[in-house]
């Protein structure tokens, strides 16, 4: 059992200042990844900051003709939103290809961006893992690695990005908006990143280049992240 | 599930990973979710329906009846989760066909292999009419 404090953020600036004050704290919204990581002893936050009450649940039109997606929009709401299915069908199909209906109902857009890799060794705290403990080494390179990267890996890590949604957002050249403690909104040009504190929104481009890109995804049906009994 | 009316003061609380103690699945009229990665404290004030809450005044929920009439289970281990997920599926309204039922129920595994009967039970309740017999 991990002891931790729980606090509910009052508003966005409250959430941002609280996370900035405590490096061992983590935001929690859907909790579908973080709670698992805590149960496996991979994540040991001393405080959970519940951000589910924050007003980040809307999908808004931007002046430039894109969409601004709140960090707390559930994956299922995003996938089924009429504007998304019409203008960014790639994003919709990518989300619906991942996880299960129950998890998509729980998981938030911001949490999806920040979920951690499902590499077996990242979860196995008895083995070295550079992603979990930088400098300790990569167990997957010479281990059981059929679910790891074929392209785009390095000697330090062969884990793959865990998010179907994130890959689609990257293809669509979405921008991630992060609110920093100094109240500034920082825009990151790619949704594939990790480790930045703050609350997030994601905006989609004004002229999607991939309106009807077919995509396929396959995954083993053994994962707890996908299926439950 | 979309929680509402959460009444927790914004002060630190001592917490623990106690979600394991919750029922196997939970759902609400807003949709189905898993209880295992849910912290109970985050749902304070929310309305949560589990399998125990589906029957009204001793009258089984239509899905419970349909699972019985279609033999939608054998050992029964997965059945509470299957039925709660199916309640959420129908409430959410995204499934129109048997294929879509199969896809949206893919988060629930039945090791007895009762899938055709489960899909038939859900299809019957979803359409409000007996499902086609299937091979």
Interface residues (C-beta under 8 A of the other chain):
Chain A: X1 X2 X3 X4 X5 X6 X7 X8 X9 X10 X14 X28 X30 X31 X32 X35 X36 X38 X39 X47 X48 X50 X52 X53 X74 X76 X80 X99 X100 X101 X102 X103 X105 X106 X221 X226 X227 X228 X229
Chain B: X1 X2 X3 X6 X8 X9 X10 X11 X12 X13 X14 X15 X16 X17 X19 X25 X30 X31 X32 X33 X34 X36 X37 X38 X39 X41 X42 X77 X78 X81 X85 X88 X89 X92 X94 X104 X105 X106 X107 X108 X109 X111
